[in-house]
Amino acid sequence: MTASPGRSAAAPADRYAVVGNPVAHSRSPAIHAMFAAQTGQHLAYERLLAPLDGLAATLAAFAAAGARGCNITVPFKFDAFALAARPSERARLAGAVNTLRFDADGWAGDNTDGAGLVNDIQQNAGRPLAGLQVLLVGAGGAAAGVLGSLVAARPACITVVNRTPDKAQALVAAHARLGQALGVGLAAATLADAPAAQQVVVNATSSSLAGAAAPVDARVLAPGALALDMMYGAQAQGFLDWAAAHGAVPRDGLGMLVEQAAEAFFFWRGVRPDTAPVLAALRGAP
């Protein structure tokens, strides 16, 4: 690994980690190792399993050991928000944190999921969101983390659909002021009442974990729609097959993972890595 400018290669690497439960499957260490090599940043990135009732203690011990920050993954993003002394505006809007920086004057928290999703859709998939009809499937933590950034991209309308409509309505209400300010229509509906012919469909539910194809009817897909599952790898295959079978352009969440990691890297280091070669390397990995 190349030392950062002005720093001895023999100096201890700045420590970071992805914290979750489970966490063994995470590809974040490989991603951040590639970012560090590319940018000349001297850091080490690991996986850290936290007990389901022990996030605060795990993070406190990690920070006390001299670590500089961490990513937070399921199921701790809402818990991490409560531990951030200085949450970013997008973290406040989501009510969740996926990135912490252990600053001496209080832990700073951010949520990079939404920026990661939007960057992947617009840059990597080549689908500018401005003026489009967007369907966000799900109203849990994953959806809450991305809705603000989707609104900021100024599509014509975003409809949030969920099995229980009250959760969709609450998520829309939390973003209503932002939607009004940017001229973006926001609506909530049940899965069965999802609008037809949407140009971008984002699956933010856990349906892929059970191997399900999609939680909505294929009528939601406009011809050539981009259909993105926030899961990646084998878990997303059912959704990808469903999308392709109905004339949509399928995409998994690997690009989002890389893009949100780049946002976190910038939050920690002040350096923005080039995501294209990292995503290409991961796509080519067995």
N, C-alpha and C positions, 0 to 999 in steps of 0.2 A: 504493500500500500504506500502511496506517495505521501510524504508529509505535507501538511498545509504550509503556505508561504510563511517564512519567518519562524518556523517551529522545527525543533529537532525531531528527526525520525525516531530517536531513542526515547522521546517523552511518551508517557502513557497516553494511549488513545482515549479520546472523549467517549464515554459510554452512553449508549442508548439501547432501547429494547422495545419489543412489542409485548404488551401485557394483556393477557386474556385467559379464558378457560372454556374450551381447550385452546391451545396455541401451537402445538407441535406441527400442525399442517402449514403454518404461515410461511409465505414466500417473501415476507418483508425483509428478513436478513439478507437474502440474495440481492434484492432490489437496492437496498441501501449500501451494500458492499460495492455494487456497480456504480452507484452515484458517487461514492467516496473516491473510488479509483479514478473516475472520470474528472472530478473536480479538484483532486488533490487535497481533500479534507481528511484529517487524521482522526478516524473514529472507529469504534467497534460497536456492532449492533447484534443483539442477542434476543432470544425468546425467553419470556419470564412468565411462568404459570402462577397465577394468583388464586388462592382459595376463593370460593364463591362468596364467602363472608369476610374476606380479608384483603380487599383491594387497598384500602387506606394504609394498612400496616405494610403491605408489600411495597407500595410506592414510597412510603416514608423511609423504609430501610434502603431501598435502591438509591434514593436521593442522598441519604446520609452517607452512603458509600462513595459519593462523589460523581454519580451519574448526572448527565446534563439534561436528559429528557426522555420521553417515551411516546410511543403510539399506544392507543387503547383500542382493543377490539372487543367483540361480544364476550360476555354480556354486560360490560362495565361502562359503556359510554355515558349513560345518564348519571351513574355514580361519580364518574370522573368530573362531570360538570360541577358537582357540589364541592369538589376538592380544588377547583381552580380559583385562586384569589382574583385573577384578572382574565376573565373570559373575553374572547373577541366578540365582535358584534354578530358574526355568523354563528358562533357557538351559542350566544344568547338566543338567537332566533330559533336554532334547532333545539335548544335545551339539552344539548349533548356535546361532549368533548371527545375527540379521537386523537388529540395531540397535546401533550403537556411539555412545557419547558420549565426546568427547575431553576428559576431566577432567584437570586438572593433576597429580593424584595417581595417575593410572593410568586407562586407558580402561575405561569401564563398558560391559558388554555385556548385551543382553536378547534374548529371542525373543518377539516379539509375534504370531506367526502363529496360535498356538493360541487366544489371547484374541480375535483377530480373527475366527477361524472360529466360535467359540462365540457371540460377540456377534451375529454375522450370523444364525446359526441361530435363536437365542433371541429377539432383539429385532427384527431386520428380517424374518425369515421367520415369526416368531411360533410357533416350535416349541420349547417348553421340553424340555430333554433329560432331566430327572429321571425315572428309572424306565423309560426307553425301551430298546429293543434297537437297538444301533448297529453298523454294519459299516464298518470303515475298510479301504479297498482300497489296498494298497501298504504297503511297509515301509521306504522310503528316507527321504531327508532331509525331504521334505514331510510325510510321516506322523509322523516323529520330532518335528517341530516342533509338532504339534497334539495328540498323544495325551495329554500331561499335562493340558492344559486340558479336553479331552473327559472325562477321568476326573474332574476337579474338578467338573464339572457334574453328577455322580452319576447317570448312566444306570444301568439295571439291569445291563447287560452290554455290553462292547465286544469284538467279534471282529476281529482284524487278519488279513487274508488277503493272500497274496503268491505270486508265481510260484515263488519259492524259499522253502520253509517255514522254513528256519533263520533267515532274516532276520526273519520275523514273530515267531518264537519269541524271538529276542534282544530285539526291541523290547518285547514283552510282559514279558519277564523284567526289563527295566530299569524298568518301571513297576509291577511286582508289589507292592512295598511300599506305594505310594500307593493302588493299587486295594484292597488289604486294609484300609488305614486308613479308606477312605471307603465300604467295602462295595460296591465295583463289581467285578463279575466280568470277568475278562480271559481271552481265549482266542486261540489262533493256529491258522491252517489254511491250506491251499493255496487257490488261486483256485477249483479244481474242487469243493472241499469247503466252500465258503462256505455258512453257514446260510441257510435260507429265511426269508421273511416278516420282514425287518428293517424297523424303522420309520424309521430314518435311515441312508442310505448315502452315504458320502463317498468320492469317487474322488481319491486322492492319488497316482495313478500318472501317468506321462507318456503314457498311451495316446492322449489327446486330441491330442497333438502330431502323431500320425500319422493323425489323422482317424478313429480307431476309435470305435465307439459306446460300448462298455463292456467291461472285461476280465472281467466276471462274468456268469453267467446271470441272466435276468430273474426267476427264482424267488426271488432274494434280496429282492425288493421286496414288502413288505406293501401291501395296498390303501391308496392315499393316502400312501404313504411319501414323505418328503422325500429327493430324490436330488440331491446337490450335487457338482459338479465344481469342483475348486480352480482350474482354468483359467477364463478368461473370454474373451468375444468369440467370433470365428469358430472358434477352437480348441475351444471347449466345445460347439459346436452338435451334433455327432454324439451326444454323451452326453445332451444335453438332449432331443433327438428320441427317443432310445431310452427315456429315462425317461417321457416323455409318452405314448409308444406303449404302455407297459405299466402305465398307471394311476397313475404316481407324479407328484409335484409337482416339476418340474425347477427347478434353480437353479444359476447359474454362480458363479464365484469373485470377481466384482466387488465384492460387498458385503464379503467377507472382506478384499479388498485395502484398501478404505476403512477398515474397522474396525481392521485391524492398523496402518495408517498413523496412525490416531488414537491408538493405544496408544504408538507411537513418538514422536509429537508431545508427548504427555504426559510421556514419559520424558525428552525433551530440555528442554521448556519449563515443565513443571509446570502446564500448562493443558490441559483436556480439551475438544476442539472438538465441535460438534454434527455428527454424521455424516449425518443424514437429508438435509439439503439438498444436501450434496456428492454423495451417492449418487444422489439424484434428478437432479442436473445431469449426472452421468456417464451415467446410463441414457438421458437425453434427447439426449445428444451423438451426432452422426452417426458 
